[in-house]
Amino acid sequence: MIELGLHTDNWRTLSGSFQTACDAAVKYGLKHIEFAVIHGQYFITAMGYDPSISLQSNPRALRRYLDGKGLKVSQIDGSFPFMGPEGSSYGVQYVQQSIRFAAEIGCPMVDTVDGAFEIEGLSRDEVFRITCDNYRQVLPWARDYGVVVNVEPHGPYTTDVDFMRRLFDTFDSEFLRLNMDTGNTFIAGLDPVQYLRDLRPYLSHMHIKDVSQSLAAALRGEETGIACSEVPVGGGVNAENIKNCIALLKETGWSGAVSIECNGADENIRQSVEFLRGLL
């Protein structure tokens, strides 16, 4: 069964709070949310103008709050760029603590990504070696806490199917899986349906993201990721690919949660939910 949720990051550009995002999920009858975490404190979040959650906050209190709204967290977004030396210095501890927090609130997955650009001075083989070193440090945490670590296409390495397949094959672990993103693969100049088909055996979660015509014209093939779409899901040039990705999931009997990623204006959320419910 495919279940629908949303990412609270949809409200970041609107200076919306975590609570605002949760209220929208309840309003539209969704059962799942996804949110990003902060490794420390951010005063904008504390003042209610950012929809992230601090890893220093009380996870038990957060779980009570979500239980009271009938919401489950499908995935925590622990997406500090994980590939390369900075991933070793900062990303590893960030993901480790995200795993611990996820387990505390009953969340089954943590998402990871690479950066927006290739790492200067390092070959792809060197980046791959460092990437494997980084995942070797977090996968024991994943096993011990029973939390899956996902890898999302968002940069020059993760939008490379061969790089991704090599990574999954190297570890051959049920705790290292794919978080598909329909918008990032499209903006990178790929065919999202083919990307999903190639890596379908590893899929455990998915971001549903459309792309406006103007953004596609300006950036497709030039960038590898976008935060969220300005248009509602189904209202952009990626709508047909989204339809076909959902059809592929249904055809192959996949079960799991998918998160809406679009600007959190109420009309955008309403149209996105209606479009996706029509497919599901």
Contacts in CASP RR format, 6 or more apart in sequence:
PFRMAT RR
TARGET T0000
AUTHOR 0000-0000-0000
METHOD contacts of the structure
MODEL  1
MIELGLHTDNWRTLSGSFQTACDAAVKYGLKHIEFAVIHGQYFITAMGYD
PSISLQSNPRALRRYLDGKGLKVSQIDGSFPFMGPEGSSYGVQYVQQSIR
FAAEIGCPMVDTVDGAFEIEGLSRDEVFRITCDNYRQVLPWARDYGVVVN
VEPHGPYTTDVDFMRRLFDTFDSEFLRLNMDTGNTFIAGLDPVQYLRDLR
PYLSHMHIKDVSQSLAAALRGEETGIACSEVPVGGGVNAENIKNCIALLK
ETGWSGAVSIECNGADENIRQSVEFLRGLL
1 255 0 8 1.000
1 256 0 8 1.000
2 246 0 8 1.000
2 249 0 8 1.000
2 250 0 8 1.000
2 254 0 8 1.000
2 255 0 8 1.000
2 256 0 8 1.000
2 257 0 8 1.000
2 258 0 8 1.000
2 280 0 8 1.000
3 31 0 8 1.000
3 32 0 8 1.000
3 74 0 8 1.000
3 256 0 8 1.000
3 257 0 8 1.000
3 258 0 8 1.000
4 30 0 8 1.000
4 31 0 8 1.000
4 32 0 8 1.000
4 257 0 8 1.000
4 258 0 8 1.000
4 260 0 8 1.000
4 273 0 8 1.000
4 276 0 8 1.000
4 277 0 8 1.000
4 280 0 8 1.000
5 25 0 8 1.000
5 30 0 8 1.000
5 31 0 8 1.000
5 32 0 8 1.000
5 33 0 8 1.000
5 34 0 8 1.000
5 74 0 8 1.000
5 257 0 8 1.000
5 258 0 8 1.000
5 259 0 8 1.000
5 260 0 8 1.000
6 21 0 8 1.000
6 24 0 8 1.000
6 25 0 8 1.000
6 30 0 8 1.000
6 32 0 8 1.000
6 33 0 8 1.000
6 34 0 8 1.000
6 259 0 8 1.000
6 260 0 8 1.000
6 261 0 8 1.000
6 269 0 8 1.000
7 33 0 8 1.000
7 34 0 8 1.000
7 35 0 8 1.000
7 77 0 8 1.000
7 207 0 8 1.000
7 228 0 8 1.000
7 259 0 8 1.000
7 260 0 8 1.000
7 261 0 8 1.000
8 18 0 8 1.000
8 21 0 8 1.000
8 22 0 8 1.000
8 33 0 8 1.000
8 34 0 8 1.000
8 35 0 8 1.000
8 36 0 8 1.000
8 51 0 8 1.000
8 52 0 8 1.000
9 34 0 8 1.000
9 35 0 8 1.000
9 36 0 8 1.000
9 51 0 8 1.000
9 52 0 8 1.000
9 77 0 8 1.000
9 227 0 8 1.000
9 228 0 8 1.000
9 261 0 8 1.000
10 21 0 8 1.000
10 51 0 8 1.000
10 228 0 8 1.000
10 260 0 8 1.000
10 261 0 8 1.000
10 262 0 8 1.000
10 263 0 8 1.000
10 264 0 8 1.000
10 268 0 8 1.000
10 269 0 8 1.000
11 17 0 8 1.000
11 20 0 8 1.000
11 21 0 8 1.000
11 24 0 8 1.000
11 51 0 8 1.000
11 264 0 8 1.000
12 50 0 8 1.000
12 51 0 8 1.000
12 52 0 8 1.000
12 227 0 8 1.000
13 227 0 8 1.000
13 228 0 8 1.000
13 263 0 8 1.000
14 263 0 8 1.000
14 264 0 8 1.000
14 265 0 8 1.000
15 44 0 8 1.000
15 49 0 8 1.000
15 50 0 8 1.000
16 48 0 8 1.000
16 49 0 8 1.000
16 50 0 8 1.000
16 51 0 8 1.000
17 48 0 8 1.000
17 49 0 8 1.000
17 50 0 8 1.000
17 51 0 8 1.000
18 35 0 8 1.000
18 45 0 8 1.000
18 48 0 8 1.000
18 51 0 8 1.000
18 52 0 8 1.000
18 53 0 8 1.000
20 51 0 8 1.000
21 33 0 8 1.000
21 35 0 8 1.000
21 51 0 8 1.000
21 264 0 8 1.000
22 33 0 8 1.000
22 65 0 8 1.000
22 66 0 8 1.000
22 69 0 8 1.000
22 71 0 8 1.000
24 264 0 8 1.000
24 266 0 8 1.000
24 269 0 8 1.000
25 31 0 8 1.000
25 32 0 8 1.000
25 33 0 8 1.000
25 69 0 8 1.000
25 71 0 8 1.000
26 69 0 8 1.000
26 70 0 8 1.000
26 71 0 8 1.000
28 269 0 8 1.000
28 270 0 8 1.000
28 273 0 8 1.000
30 71 0 8 1.000
30 273 0 8 1.000
31 70 0 8 1.000
31 71 0 8 1.000
31 72 0 8 1.000
32 71 0 8 1.000
32 72 0 8 1.000
32 73 0 8 1.000
32 74 0 8 1.000
32 257 0 8 1.000
32 259 0 8 1.000
33 66 0 8 1.000
33 71 0 8 1.000
33 72 0 8 1.000
33 73 0 8 1.000
33 74 0 8 1.000
33 259 0 8 1.000
34 73 0 8 1.000
34 74 0 8 1.000
34 75 0 8 1.000
34 76 0 8 1.000
34 77 0 8 1.000
34 111 0 8 1.000
34 259 0 8 1.000
35 51 0 8 1.000
35 52 0 8 1.000
35 53 0 8 1.000
35 73 0 8 1.000
35 76 0 8 1.000
35 77 0 8 1.000
36 51 0 8 1.000
36 52 0 8 1.000
36 53 0 8 1.000
36 76 0 8 1.000
36 77 0 8 1.000
36 78 0 8 1.000
36 79 0 8 1.000
37 52 0 8 1.000
37 53 0 8 1.000
37 54 0 8 1.000
37 55 0 8 1.000
37 76 0 8 1.000
37 77 0 8 1.000
37 78 0 8 1.000
37 98 0 8 1.000
37 101 0 8 1.000
38 45 0 8 1.000
38 52 0 8 1.000
38 53 0 8 1.000
38 54 0 8 1.000
38 55 0 8 1.000
39 55 0 8 1.000
39 80 0 8 1.000
39 93 0 8 1.000
39 94 0 8 1.000
39 97 0 8 1.000
40 54 0 8 1.000
40 55 0 8 1.000
40 56 0 8 1.000
41 54 0 8 1.000
41 56 0 8 1.000
42 50 0 8 1.000
42 52 0 8 1.000
42 54 0 8 1.000
44 50 0 8 1.000
45 51 0 8 1.000
45 52 0 8 1.000
45 53 0 8 1.000
45 54 0 8 1.000
53 62 0 8 1.000
55 97 0 8 1.000
55 98 0 8 1.000
55 101 0 8 1.000
59 101 0 8 1.000
59 104 0 8 1.000
59 105 0 8 1.000
60 104 0 8 1.000
62 105 0 8 1.000
63 104 0 8 1.000
63 105 0 8 1.000
63 106 0 8 1.000
66 72 0 8 1.000
66 73 0 8 1.000
66 105 0 8 1.000
72 106 0 8 1.000
72 107 0 8 1.000
73 102 0 8 1.000
73 105 0 8 1.000
73 106 0 8 1.000
73 107 0 8 1.000
74 107 0 8 1.000
74 108 0 8 1.000
74 109 0 8 1.000
74 205 0 8 1.000
74 256 0 8 1.000
74 257 0 8 1.000
74 259 0 8 1.000
75 107 0 8 1.000
75 108 0 8 1.000
75 109 0 8 1.000
75 110 0 8 1.000
75 111 0 8 1.000
75 150 0 8 1.000
75 179 0 8 1.000
75 205 0 8 1.000
75 257 0 8 1.000
75 259 0 8 1.000
76 98 0 8 1.000
76 101 0 8 1.000
76 102 0 8 1.000
76 107 0 8 1.000
76 109 0 8 1.000
76 110 0 8 1.000
76 111 0 8 1.000
77 110 0 8 1.000
77 111 0 8 1.000
78 94 0 8 1.000
78 95 0 8 1.000
78 98 0 8 1.000
78 110 0 8 1.000
78 111 0 8 1.000
78 112 0 8 1.000
79 111 0 8 1.000
79 112 0 8 1.000
79 113 0 8 1.000
79 152 0 8 1.000
79 154 0 8 1.000
80 87 0 8 1.000
80 90 0 8 1.000
80 91 0 8 1.000
80 94 0 8 1.000
80 95 0 8 1.000
81 87 0 8 1.000
81 91 0 8 1.000
81 113 0 8 1.000
81 114 0 8 1.000
81 115 0 8 1.000
81 116 0 8 1.000
82 91 0 8 1.000
82 92 0 8 1.000
82 95 0 8 1.000
82 112 0 8 1.000
82 113 0 8 1.000
82 114 0 8 1.000
82 131 0 8 1.000
82 134 0 8 1.000
82 135 0 8 1.000
83 114 0 8 1.000
83 115 0 8 1.000
83 119 0 8 1.000
83 127 0 8 1.000
83 130 0 8 1.000
83 131 0 8 1.000
83 134 0 8 1.000
83 157 0 8 1.000
83 158 0 8 1.000
84 119 0 8 1.000
84 122 0 8 1.000
84 127 0 8 1.000
84 130 0 8 1.000
84 131 0 8 1.000
84 134 0 8 1.000
85 119 0 8 1.000
85 130 0 8 1.000
87 130 0 8 1.000
87 134 0 8 1.000
88 130 0 8 1.000
88 133 0 8 1.000
88 134 0 8 1.000
91 134 0 8 1.000
92 134 0 8 1.000
92 137 0 8 1.000
92 138 0 8 1.000
95 110 0 8 1.000
95 112 0 8 1.000
95 138 0 8 1.000
95 141 0 8 1.000
95 149 0 8 1.000
96 137 0 8 1.000
96 138 0 8 1.000
96 141 0 8 1.000
98 110 0 8 1.000
99 110 0 8 1.000
99 138 0 8 1.000
99 141 0 8 1.000
99 142 0 8 1.000
99 145 0 8 1.000
99 147 0 8 1.000
99 149 0 8 1.000
100 141 0 8 1.000
100 145 0 8 1.000
101 107 0 8 1.000
102 108 0 8 1.000
102 109 0 8 1.000
102 110 0 8 1.000
102 145 0 8 1.000
102 147 0 8 1.000
103 145 0 8 1.000
103 146 0 8 1.000
103 147 0 8 1.000
107 147 0 8 1.000
108 146 0 8 1.000
108 147 0 8 1.000
108 148 0 8 1.000
109 147 0 8 1.000
109 148 0 8 1.000
109 149 0 8 1.000
109 150 0 8 1.000
109 177 0 8 1.000
109 179 0 8 1.000
109 204 0 8 1.000
109 205 0 8 1.000
110 142 0 8 1.000
110 147 0 8 1.000
110 148 0 8 1.000
110 149 0 8 1.000
110 150 0 8 1.000
111 150 0 8 1.000
111 152 0 8 1.000
111 179 0 8 1.000
111 205 0 8 1.000
112 149 0 8 1.000
112 150 0 8 1.000
112 151 0 8 1.000
112 152 0 8 1.000
113 151 0 8 1.000
113 152 0 8 1.000
113 154 0 8 1.000
113 155 0 8 1.000
113 158 0 8 1.000
114 131 0 8 1.000
114 154 0 8 1.000
114 155 0 8 1.000
114 156 0 8 1.000
114 157 0 8 1.000
114 158 0 8 1.000
115 154 0 8 1.000
115 155 0 8 1.000
115 156 0 8 1.000
116 154 0 8 1.000
116 155 0 8 1.000
116 156 0 8 1.000
116 223 0 8 1.000
116 224 0 8 1.000
116 225 0 8 1.000
117 155 0 8 1.000
117 156 0 8 1.000
118 127 0 8 1.000
118 156 0 8 1.000
118 157 0 8 1.000
119 127 0 8 1.000
122 130 0 8 1.000
124 157 0 8 1.000
124 163 0 8 1.000
127 157 0 8 1.000
128 157 0 8 1.000
128 163 0 8 1.000
128 166 0 8 1.000
128 167 0 8 1.000
131 157 0 8 1.000
131 167 0 8 1.000
132 167 0 8 1.000
132 170 0 8 1.000
132 171 0 8 1.000
135 149 0 8 1.000
135 167 0 8 1.000
135 171 0 8 1.000
135 176 0 8 1.000
138 149 0 8 1.000
139 149 0 8 1.000
139 171 0 8 1.000
139 173 0 8 1.000
139 175 0 8 1.000
139 176 0 8 1.000
141 147 0 8 1.000
142 148 0 8 1.000
142 149 0 8 1.000
142 175 0 8 1.000
142 176 0 8 1.000
143 175 0 8 1.000
146 175 0 8 1.000
147 175 0 8 1.000
148 174 0 8 1.000
148 175 0 8 1.000
148 176 0 8 1.000
148 177 0 8 1.000
148 204 0 8 1.000
149 175 0 8 1.000
149 176 0 8 1.000
149 177 0 8 1.000
150 177 0 8 1.000
150 178 0 8 1.000
150 179 0 8 1.000
150 204 0 8 1.000
150 205 0 8 1.000
151 158 0 8 1.000
151 164 0 8 1.000
151 167 0 8 1.000
151 168 0 8 1.000
151 176 0 8 1.000
151 177 0 8 1.000
151 178 0 8 1.000
151 179 0 8 1.000
152 158 0 8 1.000
152 178 0 8 1.000
152 179 0 8 1.000
152 180 0 8 1.000
152 181 0 8 1.000
152 184 0 8 1.000
152 207 0 8 1.000
153 159 0 8 1.000
153 164 0 8 1.000
153 180 0 8 1.000
153 181 0 8 1.000
153 184 0 8 1.000
153 185 0 8 1.000
153 188 0 8 1.000
153 195 0 8 1.000
153 224 0 8 1.000
153 225 0 8 1.000
154 181 0 8 1.000
154 184 0 8 1.000
154 224 0 8 1.000
154 225 0 8 1.000
155 184 0 8 1.000
155 188 0 8 1.000
155 224 0 8 1.000
155 225 0 8 1.000
156 224 0 8 1.000
157 163 0 8 1.000
158 164 0 8 1.000
158 224 0 8 1.000
159 184 0 8 1.000
159 185 0 8 1.000
159 188 0 8 1.000
159 190 0 8 1.000
159 195 0 8 1.000
159 224 0 8 1.000
161 195 0 8 1.000
161 198 0 8 1.000
161 199 0 8 1.000
164 178 0 8 1.000
164 199 0 8 1.000
164 202 0 8 1.000
165 198 0 8 1.000
165 199 0 8 1.000
167 176 0 8 1.000
168 176 0 8 1.000
168 177 0 8 1.000
168 178 0 8 1.000
168 199 0 8 1.000
168 202 0 8 1.000
176 202 0 8 1.000
177 202 0 8 1.000
177 203 0 8 1.000
177 204 0 8 1.000
177 205 0 8 1.000
178 199 0 8 1.000
178 202 0 8 1.000
178 203 0 8 1.000
178 204 0 8 1.000
178 205 0 8 1.000
179 204 0 8 1.000
179 205 0 8 1.000
179 206 0 8 1.000
179 207 0 8 1.000
180 192 0 8 1.000
180 195 0 8 1.000
180 196 0 8 1.000
180 199 0 8 1.000
180 203 0 8 1.000
180 205 0 8 1.000
180 206 0 8 1.000
180 207 0 8 1.000
180 245 0 8 1.000
181 206 0 8 1.000
181 207 0 8 1.000
181 209 0 8 1.000
181 225 0 8 1.000
181 261 0 8 1.000
182 192 0 8 1.000
182 206 0 8 1.000
182 207 0 8 1.000
182 208 0 8 1.000
182 209 0 8 1.000
182 210 0 8 1.000
182 238 0 8 1.000
182 241 0 8 1.000
182 242 0 8 1.000
182 245 0 8 1.000
183 192 0 8 1.000
183 207 0 8 1.000
183 209 0 8 1.000
183 210 0 8 1.000
183 211 0 8 1.000
183 225 0 8 1.000
183 226 0 8 1.000
183 229 0 8 1.000
183 238 0 8 1.000
183 261 0 8 1.000
184 207 0 8 1.000
184 209 0 8 1.000
184 224 0 8 1.000
184 225 0 8 1.000
184 226 0 8 1.000
185 191 0 8 1.000
185 192 0 8 1.000
185 195 0 8 1.000
185 196 0 8 1.000
186 192 0 8 1.000
186 211 0 8 1.000
186 216 0 8 1.000
186 220 0 8 1.000
186 238 0 8 1.000
186 241 0 8 1.000
187 211 0 8 1.000
187 215 0 8 1.000
187 216 0 8 1.000
187 219 0 8 1.000
187 220 0 8 1.000
187 221 0 8 1.000
187 223 0 8 1.000
187 224 0 8 1.000
187 225 0 8 1.000
187 226 0 8 1.000
188 220 0 8 1.000
188 221 0 8 1.000
188 223 0 8 1.000
188 224 0 8 1.000
188 225 0 8 1.000
189 220 0 8 1.000
189 221 0 8 1.000
191 241 0 8 1.000
192 238 0 8 1.000
192 241 0 8 1.000
192 242 0 8 1.000
192 245 0 8 1.000
193 241 0 8 1.000
193 244 0 8 1.000
193 245 0 8 1.000
193 248 0 8 1.000
196 203 0 8 1.000
196 245 0 8 1.000
196 248 0 8 1.000
197 248 0 8 1.000
200 248 0 8 1.000
200 252 0 8 1.000
200 254 0 8 1.000
203 249 0 8 1.000
203 254 0 8 1.000
204 256 0 8 1.000
205 256 0 8 1.000
205 257 0 8 1.000
205 258 0 8 1.000
205 259 0 8 1.000
206 245 0 8 1.000
206 249 0 8 1.000
206 257 0 8 1.000
206 258 0 8 1.000
206 259 0 8 1.000
207 258 0 8 1.000
207 259 0 8 1.000
207 261 0 8 1.000
208 233 0 8 1.000
208 242 0 8 1.000
208 258 0 8 1.000
208 259 0 8 1.000
208 260 0 8 1.000
208 261 0 8 1.000
208 272 0 8 1.000
208 276 0 8 1.000
209 226 0 8 1.000
209 228 0 8 1.000
209 229 0 8 1.000
209 233 0 8 1.000
209 238 0 8 1.000
209 261 0 8 1.000
209 262 0 8 1.000
210 229 0 8 1.000
210 231 0 8 1.000
210 232 0 8 1.000
210 233 0 8 1.000
210 234 0 8 1.000
210 235 0 8 1.000
210 236 0 8 1.000
210 237 0 8 1.000
210 238 0 8 1.000
210 239 0 8 1.000
210 242 0 8 1.000
210 262 0 8 1.000
211 220 0 8 1.000
211 226 0 8 1.000
211 229 0 8 1.000
211 231 0 8 1.000
211 236 0 8 1.000
211 237 0 8 1.000
211 238 0 8 1.000
212 229 0 8 1.000
212 230 0 8 1.000
212 231 0 8 1.000
212 236 0 8 1.000
212 237 0 8 1.000
213 236 0 8 1.000
213 237 0 8 1.000
215 226 0 8 1.000
215 229 0 8 1.000
215 230 0 8 1.000
216 237 0 8 1.000
216 238 0 8 1.000
219 226 0 8 1.000
227 261 0 8 1.000
228 261 0 8 1.000
228 262 0 8 1.000
228 263 0 8 1.000
228 264 0 8 1.000
229 236 0 8 1.000
229 238 0 8 1.000
229 261 0 8 1.000
229 262 0 8 1.000
229 263 0 8 1.000
230 262 0 8 1.000
230 263 0 8 1.000
231 262 0 8 1.000
231 263 0 8 1.000
231 268 0 8 1.000
232 262 0 8 1.000
232 267 0 8 1.000
232 268 0 8 1.000
232 269 0 8 1.000
232 270 0 8 1.000
232 271 0 8 1.000
232 272 0 8 1.000
232 275 0 8 1.000
233 239 0 8 1.000
233 242 0 8 1.000
233 260 0 8 1.000
233 262 0 8 1.000
233 271 0 8 1.000
233 272 0 8 1.000
233 275 0 8 1.000
233 276 0 8 1.000
234 242 0 8 1.000
234 271 0 8 1.000
234 272 0 8 1.000
234 275 0 8 1.000
235 271 0 8 1.000
235 275 0 8 1.000
239 275 0 8 1.000
242 279 0 8 1.000
243 279 0 8 1.000
246 276 0 8 1.000
246 279 0 8 1.000
246 280 0 8 1.000
247 279 0 8 1.000
258 276 0 8 1.000
260 269 0 8 1.000
260 272 0 8 1.000
260 273 0 8 1.000
260 276 0 8 1.000
262 268 0 8 1.000
262 269 0 8 1.000
262 272 0 8 1.000
END
